[in-house]
Amino acid sequence: MGSKKGNTGSAATATTLALFLVALTVFTVYIFVAKPIWSWFPPAINEIGHEIDRQFMRTLVITGVVFVLAQFGLAWVVFRYRTRGQRATYSHGNNVMEVIWTLATAILFIGLGIYAQRAWAEVRLKPAPPDAMRIEVIGQQFKWSFRLPGPDGKFGKYKFEAHPEQEFTRDPWVVDADDPDGKDDVILGPGSVFAVVVDQPVELLIRSKDVTHSFFVRELRLKQDAVPGMTVPLQFTATVPGEYQVVCAELCGQGHHLMGTFMKVLSREDYAAWLKDMTAE
Ligand SMILES: [Cu+2]
């Protein structure tokens, strides 16, 4: 038979839990302070990349403050209402408080979403500036290829044709030889590197020949699915010359991990030389 006091539990459990919550919160904050988020990613090389980093920071700070307050609040409640031999009381909740924190959460998340939509939408929905360099990006298992429209700035049509004699070996994605727009197109075949000019707007037209792939360059903070049957535009202006890794960010088959190449960001002169090399081949 337990004594009357035995039924009230122990205050030690509540105190320990409260201390544990405080320690866990302090440790979590320490992890973020010890390795600040600007050291997580390679530096962005475009304006939208910086905008996404700022949004990331905003989201992290706001949710971080809420996290710390919520955990400290929880620790305080656990400690404040620890057992002291009193009878437990029943609370039916508080409607006013519920409305307040539901509204606060909704405003916070919808607000962050509205704030961030510019960075997301601008690269996808806004028409590209007229001087944008257009590059077709084609994903296929397990290589990227690219096509430039040539001096006329226009892509030739593809001639999607079945080739009965070699149906399964011949690539049906052939630029139509009868289309004058396609005469000067520059094809950078599977596995090629591609290049853009520094400080010049670029519009990528992303397509896929087979399954869903995803075009991803960390320094651009851009990741876009390449969907069969669609041409998805994506725009950016790279401001830092260099060579940046392009990977496929969608598990697209057994060779998915091999599906990488590079994007060069070159000065106008270097780009002209690079293009000359490519077309000479
Ligand atoms: Cu892929």
Boltz pocket constraint, residues with backbone or C-beta under 6 A from the ligand:
constraints:
  - pocket:
      binder: B
      contacts: [[A, 139], [A, 140], [A, 141], [A, 142], [A, 212], [A, 213], [A, 214], [A, 248], [A, 249], [A, 250], [A, 251], [A, 252], [A, 256], [A, 259]]
      max_distance: 6.0
